[in-house]
Amino acid sequence: MTTPAPEPNPDAVLSGQPGLAAIVLWASGQFSTLEIAQVLNFREDAVSRTLHMSRSLNEGRLTPARKRS
C-alpha cells in the first residue's frame, strides 16, 4: 500500500536550506525548475521566484560573486 504524496508547500519563495538546495541544483545544470520543485516538495513557481531573486541579488549571476583571475 502506498501513501499519497504530501501536498506541496505553498510558500512564495524558498528560504534557508530549501532555497540553497534549489540554487545549487539549478546551478549544476542537471535539473529543471519542475524537477527541483518535485524533489524539494515546493511549487515550481516558488522555485522560479527563488532563482530569479538570487540572480537579482547577484547582478545577474546565479552564484555569489567571485573574483575572476
mmCIF file as gemmi writes it, N, C-alpha and C atoms, coordinates in Angstrom:
data_model
loop_
_atom_site.group_PDB
_atom_site.id
_atom_site.type_symbol
_atom_site.label_atom_id
_atom_site.label_alt_id
_atom_site.label_comp_id
_atom_site.label_asym_id
_atom_site.label_entity_id
_atom_site.label_seq_id
_atom_site.pdbx_PDB_ins_code
_atom_site.Cartn_x
_atom_site.Cartn_y
_atom_site.Cartn_z
_atom_site.occupancy
_atom_site.B_iso_or_equiv
_atom_site.pdbx_formal_charge
_atom_site.auth_seq_id
_atom_site.auth_asym_id
_atom_site.pdbx_PDB_model_num
ATOM 1 N N . MET Axp A 1 ? 0.836 -1.168 0 1 0 ? 1 A 1
ATOM 2 C CA . MET Axp A 1 ? 0 0 0 1 0 ? 1 A 1
ATOM 3 C C . MET Axp A 1 ? 0.89 1.244 0 1 0 ? 1 A 1
ATOM 4 N N . THR Axp A 2 ? 0.631 2.159 -0.916 1 0 ? 2 A 1
ATOM 5 C CA . THR Axp A 2 ? 1.427 3.378 -0.988 1 0 ? 2 A 1
ATOM 6 C C . THR Axp A 2 ? 0.717 4.516 -0.285 1 0 ? 2 A 1
ATOM 7 N N . THR Axp A 3 ? 1.51 5.419 0.231 1 0 ? 3 A 1
ATOM 8 C CA . THR Axp A 3 ? 0.94 6.599 0.874 1 0 ? 3 A 1
ATOM 9 C C . THR Axp A 3 ? 0.906 7.733 -0.146 1 0 ? 3 A 1
ATOM 10 N N . PRO Axp A 4 ? -0.088 8.588 -0.067 1 0 ? 4 A 1
ATOM 11 C CA . PRO Axp A 4 ? -0.161 9.693 -1.012 1 0 ? 4 A 1
ATOM 12 C C . PRO Axp A 4 ? 0.985 10.671 -0.801 1 0 ? 4 A 1
ATOM 13 N N . ALA Axp A 5 ? 1.398 11.325 -1.886 1 0 ? 5 A 1
ATOM 14 C CA . ALA Axp A 5 ? 2.466 12.317 -1.796 1 0 ? 5 A 1
ATOM 15 C C . ALA Axp A 5 ? 1.989 13.495 -0.956 1 0 ? 5 A 1
ATOM 16 N N . PRO Axp A 6 ? 2.897 14.087 -0.173 1 0 ? 6 A 1
ATOM 17 C CA . PRO Axp A 6 ? 2.486 15.242 0.623 1 0 ? 6 A 1
ATOM 18 C C . PRO Axp A 6 ? 2.127 16.421 -0.273 1 0 ? 6 A 1
ATOM 19 N N . GLU Axp A 7 ? 1.266 17.273 0.226 1 0 ? 7 A 1
ATOM 20 C CA . GLU Axp A 7 ? 0.87 18.469 -0.52 1 0 ? 7 A 1
ATOM 21 C C . GLU Axp A 7 ? 2.07 19.401 -0.65 1 0 ? 7 A 1
ATOM 22 N N . PRO Axp A 8 ? 2.25 20.036 -1.802 1 0 ? 8 A 1
ATOM 23 C CA . PRO Axp A 8 ? 3.356 20.981 -1.948 1 0 ? 8 A 1
ATOM 24 C C . PRO Axp A 8 ? 3.206 22.15 -0.984 1 0 ? 8 A 1
ATOM 25 N N . ASN Axp A 9 ? 4.325 22.644 -0.534 1 0 ? 9 A 1
ATOM 26 C CA . ASN Axp A 9 ? 4.342 23.799 0.358 1 0 ? 9 A 1
ATOM 27 C C . ASN Axp A 9 ? 3.988 25.047 -0.445 1 0 ? 9 A 1
ATOM 28 N N . PRO Axp A 10 ? 3.007 25.844 -0.016 1 0 ? 10 A 1
ATOM 29 C CA . PRO Axp A 10 ? 2.548 26.99 -0.803 1 0 ? 10 A 1
ATOM 30 C C . PRO Axp A 10 ? 3.378 28.263 -0.627 1 0 ? 10 A 1
ATOM 31 N N . ASP Axp A 11 ? 4.542 28.191 0.016 1 0 ? 11 A 1
ATOM 32 C CA . ASP Axp A 11 ? 5.339 29.402 0.233 1 0 ? 11 A 1
ATOM 33 C C . ASP Axp A 11 ? 5.68 30.079 -1.089 1 0 ? 11 A 1
ATOM 34 N N . ALA Axp A 12 ? 5.766 31.4 -1.051 1 0 ? 12 A 1
ATOM 35 C CA . ALA Axp A 12 ? 6.026 32.182 -2.256 1 0 ? 12 A 1
ATOM 36 C C . ALA Axp A 12 ? 7.464 32.028 -2.741 1 0 ? 12 A 1
ATOM 37 N N . VAL Axp A 13 ? 8.413 31.976 -1.832 1 0 ? 13 A 1
ATOM 38 C CA . VAL Axp A 13 ? 9.823 31.763 -2.18 1 0 ? 13 A 1
ATOM 39 C C . VAL Axp A 13 ? 10.421 30.789 -1.184 1 0 ? 13 A 1
ATOM 40 N N . LEU Axp A 14 ? 11.495 30.157 -1.583 1 0 ? 14 A 1
ATOM 41 C CA . LEU Axp A 14 ? 12.17 29.215 -0.704 1 0 ? 14 A 1
ATOM 42 C C . LEU Axp A 14 ? 13.229 29.967 0.084 1 0 ? 14 A 1
ATOM 43 N N . SER Axp A 15 ? 13.379 29.646 1.345 1 0 ? 15 A 1
ATOM 44 C CA . SER Axp A 15 ? 14.41 30.268 2.158 1 0 ? 15 A 1
ATOM 45 C C . SER Axp A 15 ? 15.167 29.18 2.904 1 0 ? 15 A 1
ATOM 46 N N . GLY Axp A 16 ? 16.286 29.54 3.455 1 0 ? 16 A 1
ATOM 47 C CA . GLY Axp A 16 ? 17.072 28.591 4.227 1 0 ? 16 A 1
ATOM 48 C C . GLY Axp A 16 ? 17.595 27.445 3.381 1 0 ? 16 A 1
ATOM 49 N N . GLN Axp A 17 ? 17.57 26.255 3.945 1 0 ? 17 A 1
ATOM 50 C CA . GLN Axp A 17 ? 18.114 25.077 3.275 1 0 ? 17 A 1
ATOM 51 C C . GLN Axp A 17 ? 17.437 24.772 1.936 1 0 ? 17 A 1
ATOM 52 N N . PRO Axp A 18 ? 16.095 24.812 1.85 1 0 ? 18 A 1
ATOM 53 C CA . PRO Axp A 18 ? 15.464 24.544 0.549 1 0 ? 18 A 1
ATOM 54 C C . PRO Axp A 18 ? 15.866 25.562 -0.523 1 0 ? 18 A 1
ATOM 55 N N . GLY Axp A 19 ? 15.994 26.819 -0.133 1 0 ? 19 A 1
ATOM 56 C CA . GLY Axp A 19 ? 16.398 27.842 -1.09 1 0 ? 19 A 1
ATOM 57 C C . GLY Axp A 19 ? 17.806 27.595 -1.608 1 0 ? 19 A 1
ATOM 58 N N . LEU Axp A 20 ? 18.708 27.291 -0.705 1 0 ? 20 A 1
ATOM 59 C CA . LEU Axp A 20 ? 20.083 26.994 -1.088 1 0 ? 20 A 1
ATOM 60 C C . LEU Axp A 20 ? 20.14 25.742 -1.956 1 0 ? 20 A 1
ATOM 61 N N . ALA Axp A 21 ? 19.382 24.725 -1.597 1 0 ? 21 A 1
ATOM 62 C CA . ALA Axp A 21 ? 19.351 23.491 -2.387 1 0 ? 21 A 1
ATOM 63 C C . ALA Axp A 21 ? 18.857 23.774 -3.805 1 0 ? 21 A 1
ATOM 64 N N . ALA Axp A 22 ? 17.83 24.596 -3.936 1 0 ? 22 A 1
ATOM 65 C CA . ALA Axp A 22 ? 17.306 24.934 -5.262 1 0 ? 22 A 1
ATOM 66 C C . ALA Axp A 22 ? 18.369 25.632 -6.098 1 0 ? 22 A 1
ATOM 67 N N . ILE Axp A 23 ? 19.09 26.561 -5.498 1 0 ? 23 A 1
ATOM 68 C CA . ILE Axp A 23 ? 20.133 27.296 -6.22 1 0 ? 23 A 1
ATOM 69 C C . ILE Axp A 23 ? 21.253 26.363 -6.653 1 0 ? 23 A 1
ATOM 70 N N . VAL Axp A 24 ? 21.679 25.486 -5.762 1 0 ? 24 A 1
ATOM 71 C CA . VAL Axp A 24 ? 22.759 24.547 -6.087 1 0 ? 24 A 1
ATOM 72 C C . VAL Axp A 24 ? 22.326 23.578 -7.19 1 0 ? 24 A 1
ATOM 73 N N . LEU Axp A 25 ? 21.115 23.043 -7.072 1 0 ? 25 A 1
ATOM 74 C CA . LEU Axp A 25 ? 20.631 22.104 -8.088 1 0 ? 25 A 1
ATOM 75 C C . LEU Axp A 25 ? 20.51 22.787 -9.448 1 0 ? 25 A 1
ATOM 76 N N . TRP Axp A 26 ? 19.98 24.006 -9.477 1 0 ? 26 A 1
ATOM 77 C CA . TRP Axp A 26 ? 19.821 24.731 -10.738 1 0 ? 26 A 1
ATOM 78 C C . TRP Axp A 26 ? 21.188 25.055 -11.339 1 0 ? 26 A 1
ATOM 79 N N . ALA Axp A 27 ? 22.125 25.506 -10.495 1 0 ? 27 A 1
ATOM 80 C CA . ALA Axp A 27 ? 23.455 25.873 -10.974 1 0 ? 27 A 1
ATOM 81 C C . ALA Axp A 27 ? 24.204 24.676 -11.551 1 0 ? 27 A 1
ATOM 82 N N . SER Axp A 28 ? 23.841 23.471 -11.14 1 0 ? 28 A 1
ATOM 83 C CA . SER Axp A 28 ? 24.506 22.275 -11.673 1 0 ? 28 A 1
ATOM 84 C C . SER Axp A 28 ? 24.174 22.057 -13.146 1 0 ? 28 A 1
ATOM 85 N N . GLY Axp A 29 ? 23.072 22.636 -13.597 1 0 ? 29 A 1
ATOM 86 C CA . GLY Axp A 29 ? 22.664 22.47 -14.987 1 0 ? 29 A 1
ATOM 87 C C . GLY Axp A 29 ? 22.025 21.123 -15.286 1 0 ? 29 A 1
ATOM 88 N N . GLN Axp A 30 ? 21.773 20.34 -14.262 1 0 ? 30 A 1
ATOM 89 C CA . GLN Axp A 30 ? 21.251 18.989 -14.433 1 0 ? 30 A 1
ATOM 90 C C . GLN Axp A 30 ? 19.736 18.884 -14.258 1 0 ? 30 A 1
ATOM 91 N N . PHE Axp A 31 ? 19.116 19.935 -13.681 1 0 ? 31 A 1
ATOM 92 C CA . PHE Axp A 31 ? 17.717 19.831 -13.304 1 0 ? 31 A 1
ATOM 93 C C . PHE Axp A 31 ? 16.902 21.02 -13.788 1 0 ? 31 A 1
ATOM 94 N N . SER Axp A 32 ? 15.65 20.768 -14.105 1 0 ? 32 A 1
ATOM 95 C CA . SER Axp A 32 ? 14.72 21.838 -14.471 1 0 ? 32 A 1
ATOM 96 C C . SER Axp A 32 ? 14.069 22.369 -13.199 1 0 ? 32 A 1
ATOM 97 N N . THR Axp A 33 ? 13.389 23.495 -13.316 1 0 ? 33 A 1
ATOM 98 C CA . THR Axp A 33 ? 12.69 24.03 -12.143 1 0 ? 33 A 1
ATOM 99 C C . THR Axp A 33 ? 11.602 23.071 -11.676 1 0 ? 33 A 1
ATOM 100 N N . LEU Axp A 34 ? 10.964 22.38 -12.606 1 0 ? 34 A 1
ATOM 101 C CA . LEU Axp A 34 ? 9.934 21.415 -12.222 1 0 ? 34 A 1
ATOM 102 C C . LEU Axp A 34 ? 10.535 20.259 -11.424 1 0 ? 34 A 1
ATOM 103 N N . GLU Axp A 35 ? 11.655 19.738 -11.879 1 0 ? 35 A 1
ATOM 104 C CA . GLU Axp A 35 ? 12.3 18.633 -11.164 1 0 ? 35 A 1
ATOM 105 C C . GLU Axp A 35 ? 12.753 19.064 -9.767 1 0 ? 35 A 1
ATOM 106 N N . ILE Axp A 36 ? 13.289 20.266 -9.672 1 0 ? 36 A 1
ATOM 107 C CA . ILE Axp A 36 ? 13.724 20.777 -8.369 1 0 ? 36 A 1
ATOM 108 C C . ILE Axp A 36 ? 12.519 20.918 -7.435 1 0 ? 36 A 1
ATOM 109 N N . ALA Axp A 37 ? 11.437 21.458 -7.955 1 0 ? 37 A 1
ATOM 110 C CA . ALA Axp A 37 ? 10.219 21.624 -7.155 1 0 ? 37 A 1
ATOM 111 C C . ALA Axp A 37 ? 9.709 20.278 -6.65 1 0 ? 37 A 1
ATOM 112 N N . GLN Axp A 38 ? 9.733 19.276 -7.51 1 0 ? 38 A 1
ATOM 113 C CA . GLN Axp A 38 ? 9.247 17.953 -7.114 1 0 ? 38 A 1
ATOM 114 C C . GLN Axp A 38 ? 10.127 17.346 -6.029 1 0 ? 38 A 1
ATOM 115 N N . VAL Axp A 39 ? 11.429 17.478 -6.166 1 0 ? 39 A 1
ATOM 116 C CA . VAL Axp A 39 ? 12.357 16.911 -5.184 1 0 ? 39 A 1
ATOM 117 C C . VAL Axp A 39 ? 12.219 17.602 -3.83 1 0 ? 39 A 1
ATOM 118 N N . LEU Axp A 40 ? 12.077 18.92 -3.864 1 0 ? 40 A 1
ATOM 119 C CA . LEU Axp A 40 ? 12.008 19.685 -2.611 1 0 ? 40 A 1
ATOM 120 C C . LEU Axp A 40 ? 10.596 19.804 -2.05 1 0 ? 40 A 1
ATOM 121 N N . ASN Axp A 41 ? 9.611 19.343 -2.811 1 0 ? 41 A 1
ATOM 122 C CA . ASN Axp A 41 ? 8.209 19.401 -2.406 1 0 ? 41 A 1
ATOM 123 C C . ASN Axp A 41 ? 7.718 20.84 -2.228 1 0 ? 41 A 1
ATOM 124 N N . PHE Axp A 42 ? 8.075 21.677 -3.199 1 0 ? 42 A 1
ATOM 125 C CA . PHE Axp A 42 ? 7.598 23.054 -3.264 1 0 ? 42 A 1
ATOM 126 C C . PHE Axp A 42 ? 6.979 23.252 -4.639 1 0 ? 42 A 1
ATOM 127 N N . ARG Axp A 43 ? 6.248 24.319 -4.796 1 0 ? 43 A 1
ATOM 128 C CA . ARG Axp A 43 ? 5.658 24.634 -6.089 1 0 ? 43 A 1
ATOM 129 C C . ARG Axp A 43 ? 6.745 25.153 -7.033 1 0 ? 43 A 1
ATOM 130 N N . GLU Axp A 44 ? 6.578 24.866 -8.317 1 0 ? 44 A 1
ATOM 131 C CA . GLU Axp A 44 ? 7.568 25.294 -9.301 1 0 ? 44 A 1
ATOM 132 C C . GLU Axp A 44 ? 7.692 26.816 -9.353 1 0 ? 44 A 1
ATOM 133 N N . ASP Axp A 45 ? 6.593 27.533 -9.19 1 0 ? 45 A 1
ATOM 134 C CA . ASP Axp A 45 ? 6.679 28.991 -9.241 1 0 ? 45 A 1
ATOM 135 C C . ASP Axp A 45 ? 7.506 29.541 -8.079 1 0 ? 45 A 1
ATOM 136 N N . ALA Axp A 46 ? 7.487 28.88 -6.938 1 0 ? 46 A 1
ATOM 137 C CA . ALA Axp A 46 ? 8.309 29.312 -5.805 1 0 ? 46 A 1
ATOM 138 C C . ALA Axp A 46 ? 9.787 29.092 -6.105 1 0 ? 46 A 1
ATOM 139 N N . VAL Axp A 47 ? 10.099 27.977 -6.755 1 0 ? 47 A 1
ATOM 140 C CA . VAL Axp A 47 ? 11.488 27.704 -7.154 1 0 ? 47 A 1
ATOM 141 C C . VAL Axp A 47 ? 11.939 28.767 -8.155 1 0 ? 47 A 1
ATOM 142 N N . SER Axp A 48 ? 11.121 29.061 -9.136 1 0 ? 48 A 1
ATOM 143 C CA . SER Axp A 48 ? 11.468 30.062 -10.153 1 0 ? 48 A 1
ATOM 144 C C . SER Axp A 48 ? 11.687 31.436 -9.525 1 0 ? 48 A 1
ATOM 145 N N . ARG Axp A 49 ? 10.806 31.834 -8.619 1 0 ? 49 A 1
ATOM 146 C CA . ARG Axp A 49 ? 10.961 33.131 -7.949 1 0 ? 49 A 1
ATOM 147 C C . ARG Axp A 49 ? 12.242 33.168 -7.115 1 0 ? 49 A 1
ATOM 148 N N . THR Axp A 50 ? 12.565 32.069 -6.475 1 0 ? 50 A 1
ATOM 149 C CA . THR Axp A 50 ? 13.779 31.993 -5.667 1 0 ? 50 A 1
ATOM 150 C C . THR Axp A 50 ? 15.013 32.17 -6.543 1 0 ? 50 A 1
ATOM 151 N N . LEU Axp A 51 ? 15.039 31.491 -7.682 1 0 ? 51 A 1
ATOM 152 C CA . LEU Axp A 51 ? 16.176 31.6 -8.592 1 0 ? 51 A 1
ATOM 153 C C . LEU Axp A 51 ? 16.274 33.011 -9.17 1 0 ? 51 A 1
ATOM 154 N N . HIS Axp A 52 ? 15.139 33.603 -9.506 1 0 ? 52 A 1
ATOM 155 C CA . HIS Axp A 52 ? 15.127 34.961 -10.034 1 0 ? 52 A 1
ATOM 156 C C . HIS Axp A 52 ? 15.649 35.943 -8.977 1 0 ? 52 A 1
ATOM 157 N N . MET Axp A 53 ? 15.212 35.772 -7.743 1 0 ? 53 A 1
ATOM 158 C CA . MET Axp A 53 ? 15.66 36.647 -6.666 1 0 ? 53 A 1
ATOM 159 C C . MET Axp A 53 ? 17.165 36.513 -6.458 1 0 ? 53 A 1
ATOM 160 N N . SER Axp A 54 ? 17.649 35.292 -6.531 1 0 ? 54 A 1
ATOM 161 C CA . SER Axp A 54 ? 19.082 35.059 -6.363 1 0 ? 54 A 1
ATOM 162 C C . SER Axp A 54 ? 19.869 35.764 -7.456 1 0 ? 54 A 1
ATOM 163 N N . ARG Axp A 55 ? 19.394 35.67 -8.696 1 0 ? 55 A 1
ATOM 164 C CA . ARG Axp A 55 ? 20.068 36.347 -9.806 1 0 ? 55 A 1
ATOM 165 C C . ARG Axp A 55 ? 20.055 37.858 -9.603 1 0 ? 55 A 1
ATOM 166 N N . SER Axp A 56 ? 18.934 38.382 -9.162 1 0 ? 56 A 1
ATOM 167 C CA . SER Axp A 56 ? 18.8 39.827 -8.944 1 0 ? 56 A 1
ATOM 168 C C . SER Axp A 56 ? 19.777 40.312 -7.878 1 0 ? 56 A 1
ATOM 169 N N . LEU Axp A 57 ? 19.929 39.529 -6.834 1 0 ? 57 A 1
ATOM 170 C CA . LEU Axp A 57 ? 20.824 39.913 -5.746 1 0 ? 57 A 1
ATOM 171 C C . LEU Axp A 57 ? 22.293 39.78 -6.114 1 0 ? 57 A 1
ATOM 172 N N . ASN Axp A 58 ? 22.585 38.995 -7.133 1 0 ? 58 A 1
ATOM 173 C CA . ASN Axp A 58 ? 23.966 38.727 -7.531 1 0 ? 58 A 1
ATOM 174 C C . ASN Axp A 58 ? 24.285 39.287 -8.912 1 0 ? 58 A 1
ATOM 175 N N . GLU Axp A 59 ? 23.655 40.393 -9.264 1 0 ? 59 A 1
ATOM 176 C CA . GLU Axp A 59 ? 23.928 41.091 -10.526 1 0 ? 59 A 1
ATOM 177 C C . GLU Axp A 59 ? 23.818 40.172 -11.737 1 0 ? 59 A 1
ATOM 178 N N . GLY Axp A 60 ? 22.782 39.367 -11.771 1 0 ? 60 A 1
ATOM 179 C CA . GLY Axp A 60 ? 22.544 38.51 -12.92 1 0 ? 60 A 1
ATOM 180 C C . GLY Axp A 60 ? 23.2 37.144 -12.848 1 0 ? 60 A 1
ATOM 181 N N . ARG Axp A 61 ? 24.103 36.949 -11.893 1 0 ? 61 A 1
ATOM 182 C CA . ARG Axp A 61 ? 24.746 35.643 -11.74 1 0 ? 61 A 1
ATOM 183 C C . ARG Axp A 61 ? 23.986 34.815 -10.731 1 0 ? 61 A 1
ATOM 184 N N . LEU Axp A 62 ? 23.921 33.528 -10.955 1 0 ? 62 A 1
ATOM 185 C CA . LEU Axp A 62 ? 23.177 32.664 -10.043 1 0 ? 62 A 1
ATOM 186 C C . LEU Axp A 62 ? 23.962 32.378 -8.782 1 0 ? 62 A 1
ATOM 187 N N . THR Axp A 63 ? 25.276 32.332 -8.89 1 0 ? 63 A 1
ATOM 188 C CA . THR Axp A 63 ? 26.106 32.019 -7.741 1 0 ? 63 A 1
ATOM 189 C C . THR Axp A 63 ? 26.679 33.311 -7.168 1 0 ? 63 A 1
ATOM 190 N N . PRO Axp A 64 ? 27.13 33.304 -5.918 1 0 ? 64 A 1
ATOM 191 C CA . PRO Axp A 64 ? 27.715 34.512 -5.336 1 0 ? 64 A 1
ATOM 192 C C . PRO Axp A 64 ? 28.872 35.029 -6.167 1 0 ? 64 A 1
ATOM 193 N N . ALA Axp A 65 ? 29.073 36.327 -6.153 1 0 ? 65 A 1
ATOM 194 C CA . ALA Axp A 65 ? 30.145 36.945 -6.936 1 0 ? 65 A 1
ATOM 195 C C . ALA Axp A 65 ? 31.499 36.418 -6.494 1 0 ? 65 A 1
ATOM 196 N N . ARG Axp A 66 ? 32.332 36.132 -7.473 1 0 ? 66 A 1
ATOM 197 C CA . ARG Axp A 66 ? 33.7 35.667 -7.209 1 0 ? 66 A 1
ATOM 198 C C . ARG Axp A 66 ? 34.647 36.536 -8.026 1 0 ? 66 A 1
ATOM 199 N N . LYS Axp A 67 ? 35.846 36.725 -7.503 1 0 ? 67 A 1
ATOM 200 C CA . LYS Axp A 67 ? 36.847 37.467 -8.267 1 0 ? 67 A 1
ATOM 201 C C . LYS Axp A 67 ? 37.324 36.599 -9.418 1 0 ? 67 A 1
ATOM 202 N N . ARG Axp A 68 ? 37.401 37.197 -10.591 1 0 ? 68 A 1
ATOM 203 C CA . ARG Axp A 68 ? 37.906 36.456 -11.756 1 0 ? 68 A 1
ATOM 204 C C . ARG Axp A 68 ? 39.404 36.652 -11.86 1 0 ? 68 A 1
ATOM 205 N N . SER Axp A 69 ? 40.091 35.581 -12.195 1 0 ? 69 A 1
ATOM 206 C CA . SER Axp A 69 ? 41.549 35.645 -12.327 1 0 ? 69 A 1
ATOM 207 C C . SER Axp A 69 ? 41.949 36.166 -13.681 1 0 ? 69 A 1
